Amino acid sequence: MNKNKLNMIIAIIGCVAILTIGVLVFIQIHDNHQTNQLIIEKCFDNFDEVGEVVIKKNGFWSPVSCEKK
């Protein structure tokens, strides 16, 4: 196999791998965002009578938590 063809195949495989990882990370972030929105909506629906509600998030990938203050 020609060296140029081998380099081209490696470059194409690398690009496809980077795009695949990027799409998977985007999908995961989108799913986490939707989950966090639902948790926040339920939090405010359940604690309507409470004066203050604290929403915490421990890390980038972690879901939010809702607490009465």
Secondary structure, 3 states (H helix, E strand, C coil): CCHHHHHHHHHHHHHHHHHHHHHHHHHHHHHHHHHHHHHHHHHHHHCCCCCCEEEEECCCCCCEEEEEC
